[in-house]
Amino acid sequence: QVQLVESGGGLVQAGGSLRLSCATSRRTYSSYALAWFRQAPGKEREFVAGISASGGSTDYADSVKGRFTISRDNPKNTMCLQMNSLIPEDTAVYYCNTNVLMSLIRKGGRYWGQGTQVTVSS
């Protein structure tokens, strides 16, 4: 059973920053590519960013490129998403996800976290 635990969401004004974290087991962290997806009210879940198991490869949705940075914190088995220059359109529930292959990261893998709410006020 793969467990993913997100944290770090909250309410922030437009232009502000938040840092999301996704904690998992050592085995999952070292074996799988990891990603963030988000789902806004009334919309489908969408890919945000992904990082390979080694951390050497990253991928971003066009809507967040240049504003968000995905990274791995190896000692803590935690994957992070630094979100800067937030806009109201970033408001959504953010989910952590794993995938066996980085090439499939945008499709979404089998295991999901419970989600963390990010709200950006204008």
C-alpha positions as CSV (number, residue, x, y, z in Angstrom):
1,Q,0.0,0.0,0.0
2,V,1.4,3.4,-1.1
3,Q,0.7,6.3,1.2
4,L,1.0,9.9,0.3
5,V,0.4,12.7,2.8
6,E,0.2,16.2,1.6
7,S,0.6,19.4,3.7
8,G,1.2,23.1,3.3
9,G,-2.0,24.3,1.8
10,G,-3.8,27.5,2.9
11,L,-5.1,30.9,2.1
12,V,-2.9,33.4,0.4
13,Q,-3.3,36.7,-1.4
14,A,-2.5,37.0,-5.1
15,G,1.2,37.4,-5.6
16,G,2.0,35.5,-2.5
17,S,3.8,32.1,-2.1
18,L,3.1,28.7,-0.6
19,R,5.1,25.6,-0.2
20,L,3.4,22.2,-0.5
21,S,4.9,19.0,0.8
22,C,4.2,15.3,0.0
23,A,5.6,12.8,2.4
24,T,5.8,9.1,1.6
25,S,7.7,5.9,2.5
26,R,11.4,5.5,1.7
27,R,10.6,2.7,-0.8
28,T,8.0,4.8,-2.7
29,Y,10.1,7.9,-2.6
30,S,13.2,6.2,-4.1
31,S,11.3,4.0,-6.6
32,Y,8.7,6.2,-8.2
33,A,8.3,9.4,-10.1
34,L,6.2,11.9,-8.1
35,A,3.8,14.5,-9.3
36,W,1.3,17.2,-8.3
37,F,-2.1,17.5,-9.7
38,R,-4.9,19.9,-8.9
39,Q,-8.6,20.1,-9.1
40,A,-10.6,23.3,-9.0
41,P,-14.4,23.3,-8.3
42,G,-16.3,22.2,-11.3
43,K,-13.2,21.3,-13.3
44,E,-11.3,18.1,-14.1
45,R,-8.2,17.2,-12.2
46,E,-5.1,18.5,-14.1
47,F,-1.4,17.8,-14.1
48,V,0.7,20.6,-12.4
49,A,4.3,19.3,-12.1
50,G,6.3,16.1,-11.9
51,I,9.8,14.9,-11.0
52,S,11.6,11.7,-11.8
53,A,12.7,9.2,-9.2
54,S,16.3,10.4,-9.4
55,G,15.2,14.1,-9.4
56,G,17.1,14.7,-12.6
57,S,14.1,15.3,-14.7
58,T,11.1,17.6,-14.2
59,D,8.0,18.5,-16.1
60,Y,5.6,21.4,-15.7
61,A,2.2,22.4,-17.0
62,D,2.5,25.6,-19.1
63,S,0.2,27.4,-16.7
64,V,2.7,27.1,-13.8
65,K,6.0,27.2,-15.7
66,G,8.3,29.8,-14.3
67,R,6.2,30.2,-11.1
68,F,6.2,26.8,-9.5
69,T,9.2,24.6,-8.7
70,I,9.1,20.9,-7.8
71,S,11.9,19.3,-5.9
72,R,12.9,16.4,-3.7
73,D,14.1,16.5,-0.1
74,N,15.9,13.3,0.1
75,P,16.6,13.1,3.9
76,K,12.9,13.5,4.6
77,N,11.5,11.3,1.8
78,T,9.4,14.3,0.9
79,M,8.6,15.9,-2.4
80,C,7.9,19.7,-2.4
81,L,6.2,22.2,-4.6
82,Q,7.2,25.8,-4.2
83,M,4.5,28.1,-5.6
84,N,5.3,31.7,-6.2
85,S,3.4,34.6,-7.8
86,L,0.1,32.8,-7.1
87,I,-3.0,33.9,-8.9
88,P,-6.6,33.2,-8.1
89,E,-6.7,30.6,-11.0
90,D,-4.3,28.5,-8.9
91,T,-7.1,27.9,-6.4
92,A,-7.7,24.2,-6.2
93,V,-7.2,21.1,-4.1
94,Y,-3.7,19.9,-4.8
95,Y,-3.0,16.1,-4.9
96,C,0.2,14.2,-4.7
97,N,0.6,11.2,-7.1
98,T,3.1,8.5,-8.0
99,N,3.9,6.8,-11.3
100,V,6.3,4.0,-12.2
101,L,7.5,5.9,-15.3
102,M,8.3,9.6,-15.7
103,S,7.2,9.3,-19.3
104,L,3.7,8.7,-18.0
105,I,3.7,11.3,-15.2
106,R,1.1,13.5,-16.9
107,K,-1.4,10.6,-17.0
108,G,-1.6,10.1,-13.3
109,G,-0.7,6.9,-11.5
110,R,-2.7,4.6,-9.3
111,Y,-2.0,6.1,-5.9
112,W,-3.2,9.5,-4.7
113,G,-2.9,11.5,-1.5
114,Q,-5.9,13.0,0.3
115,G,-5.3,16.5,-1.1
116,T,-4.6,19.9,0.4
117,Q,-6.6,23.0,-0.3
118,V,-4.9,26.1,-1.8
119,T,-7.0,29.3,-2.0
120,V,-5.7,32.4,-3.6
121,S,-7.6,35.6,-3.0
122,S,-7.6,38.5,-5.4
